[in-house]
């Protein structure tokens, strides 16, 4: 599509460049590998709350595959809409699993009083915000499918609203997570937490899991700010004209986020088997003030 009309007015273009095949292939392979790896860990640990995360990785891979098709026809609306929607809505799915991870960690540690949001509401509140963001971004992408310049621009405004809501809820979640971590670390005895939950292998403590969640949250936050700026600039903006920025501030950041939560996999702390062992340890030591060490998975603090 043309960049401007004969009278100088800017017109809507699906792409302001020809999508790169090598870059799209690298991203598709990276996300595909992460999806398979996380699915293996999920099945092994039986941590089904992480399913949205894997769906998000699949969406990312499919979105970049769609960009490969766009390389051969930059005027084709189908591949453009597919890549726009799937790459846009994947992070809310990542966020949903992150929200559920914190709620389950708080319960497993028995530190509900350290959270400013009751655990029974924590996941619900943030997932509802995530759903609203998800629906708006999907709706904006769907509206863009009409193909007209007006529909494309209106769709962008809806997407911006969805991204703004995502940023609002995500920022508040990071505050809640940090405050919980700080309270427990500073006054562990007040919350009667005498040891830190460790991963199945014993390599990582719950502190490491929290820092991994912070890292993932920051990466998603930076990516979302980037996408807001992209859509605010409009279809003729600098970001829309510069393809490498998409791969640096969206694709690469989300790959790094997936890799971090792959190395410090939440399911290793919060799996069904892990929870059963923890509950059994608690019941066996109900008469004492401290919890016994079990197979090196917990450490005294």
N, C-alpha and C positions, 0 to 999 in steps of 0.2 A: 504494500500500500504506500502511497505517496506520503512524504513528510509534511507537505504543505500544499495548499490550493493555489490557483493562479493569482488570487488577490492577497496572498501572503498569510492567510489564516492557517493555523496549525490544524491538521487533521489527525485522526486516530490511526495508528499503525499497530499491527499485531506485534511485529518485531522491528526494532531500529537497527538490526544487524542480522547476520545469518548465524543461527546457533551452531556452536562448535561440536562436532561429533566426538573428538577425543575427550574433551572435558566432560561431556554428558556420559560417555561410556565409563570413565573413571568413577564418576559419582554413582552411577547405577550399580557398578560392581561393588563399590565400597558399601553402599547401603544394603545391597543384596547379601553380602557376606555378613554384615552386622545382624541382619534379620535372621539368618540361619543360625548364627552363633547364639543370639539371645533366645531364639526358640529352643535350641538345645538345652540351654541353662534353665529355661522356664520349665520344660518337661522334666528335666532331671531333678529340679528342686520343688516342683509342683507349686510354683508361685504364679497362679493364674491372674492375679491382679496386674501382672506386667503384660498382659495380652495387648492392651491399647498401645503400649510402647512398640511392640513388634508390628502392629498394624501400621503405625506411623512410619516405621522403617520401610515397610513394603510400599507405602504411598510414595515415599521419597524416591525409591528405586524406580517405580512406575512413572513418576513424574519426569525423571531425567531420561527415561527411555522415550517418553513422548517427545522430548526435545530433539532426540535423534531424528524422529520422523519429521519434525518441523524444519530440520536442516534442508530437507529435499523439497519442501513446499512451505515457504514462510507465509503464504496467504491462506493456508488451510486452517480453518477455525477449530476443528475438532482437536488436533494435537495441542494447539495453543491453550484451549480451555482446560484440557486434561492436565497439562503440566502446571498451569497456573493454580488450579484448584488443589491438586494433590500435594504440591510442594508447600502451598500456603497452609493447608489444614493439618499437616503432619505434626508440627510442634504442639498444638493443643492436646494431641493424643499422647505425646511424650510427657507433657505436664500432668495429665491425668494420673499416669502411673507414679510420677514423682509425688503427687499429693497423697496417694494411697500408701506410698512407702513411708512417709513421715508418720501418718496415722498409725500404721501397724508397728512402727518402731517405738512410738510413745507407749502403746499398749504393752508391748513385750517388755519394756523396761519398767513398767509400773510407775511411770512418771507423769500421769495425766494432770496432776496438780501444777506441773511446771509449764503447761501450755496455756496461753491466754485464751485460746479457743478450745472448747470442750471437744475431746476426740470424737464423740458421737456426731458432732456437727462439722468437724474440721474438713474431712474428705467431702462431705455433701456440699458445703459452702463453695469450696474451690472448684469442685467438679461441675457444679451448676454454672459458675462463671465461665468455666472452660466450654461447656456446652453452648452457652449463649455466644461466646466468641466463635466457636466452631460453626454454628448455624449461620451467623452473620457472614463469615468468610465464605462458606459454601454458597450462601444465598447471593453474595456479591459476585462470586465466580459464575454461578448459574445465570444471573442477570446479564452478565457480559456475553453469555452464549447467544443472546439475541443477535449479536453481530453488528448492530448499528453503533455509530459514534456516541449517540446519547446514552444508549444502554451500557456501552463500555465505560463511559465516564461515571454514570450513576453506580455501576457495579464497583468501581474503584472507591467511591465514597462509602459504600456499605462495607467493603473490605477494611477500609481505614477505621471505621467504627468497631469492627470485630477485633482488629489488632489493638486498638486503644483499650478495649475492655480486657483483653488478654494481658496487656501490660499492667493495668490497674490491679487485677486479681493476683497476678504473678508477683508484683512488687510487694503486696501485702503478705503473700505466702512466705516470701523470703524473710520478711520481718518477723513473722510468727516462728519460723524455723530457727532463725538466729537467736531470738529471745529465749526459746525453749532450750537450745544448746547452752547458752550462757547461764541460764538459771541452774540447770542440772550440773554443769561443770563447776560453777561457783559454790553451790550449796548442796552437794550430793547427799550429805547426811540428812538434810532437812526432808528430802524426798525419799529417804530410806533406800537409796541406791548404793549398794556396796561394791558392785562390780560392773564392768562394761561388757555388754553383749559383744561377742566376737563372731567372725565369719566361721563357716564350717571348717575351713582349713586352719583357722587360728591365726592367719596372717594379718587380718584387719580387725580393728575394734570399731565400735559404733561411732567413735569420733571420726574415723576415716570415712565411714559411710556418710556422715553429715557433711564433711568437706567435699566429698564426691557430689552430693546433692547440691551444695552451693555452686560448685564448678559447673554442673549441668544447668542450673538455674541462670547463672550469669551468661552462659553461652546462648541460651534461649532468649534471654532478655535483650542481649546485644543484637541478635538476629531480628527480633521483633521490632526494635527501634529502627534498624536498617530498613525493614520492609515498610514501616510507617513513613519514613522519610521518602522512600521510593515512590509510594503512592501519592504522597502529598505533593511531590515535585510534578507529578502528572506523567502522562504518556510520552511527552516530549522532553522530560527531564534528563539530567545528566546520567542518573543511575540506569534509567531505562535504555539509554544509548550505550552503556558500558557493560558488556556481558561479564568480564572477569569479576566485577564487584559481586555479582550473584553467587559466584562460586567461592569467593573469599569470605563474604559476610553472611552467607546462608548455608550453602552446601558444605563447605569445609567445617564451619562451626558445628553443624548438626552431626557430621561424621565424628568429630572430636568428642561431642557430647555422648554419642552412642558408645564410643570406645571407652570413655571414662566409666560409664555405668556398666560396661562389660567387664572391665578389670575389677572394679569394686561393685560386684553384682548384688543389688539389694536382696535378691532371693536367697543368697548365701547366708544372710542374717535372719530372714523372715520366712523361710520355707516351712511347709507343713511339718516336716520331720524335725526341723530346728525348734519350732514352737512346741511340739509334743515333748521334746526332751526338756525344754525350759519349764513347762508346766509340771512335768513330773518331778523336776528338781525342786520346784517351789513347794509342791505338796509334801515331799519327803522332808523338807526342812521347815515346815510351818511352825514348829515349836521353838525355833531358834531365831535370832535377830539377823543372821546373815545367810546367804545362799551358798551351798557347797560348790566347789569347782567341779566341772564335769568334762572329762576328757580334754582338758586344756582349752575349752572353748570360751571360758570366762576368766577374767583376771581381777585380782583385788585392786581397788582404787582407794 
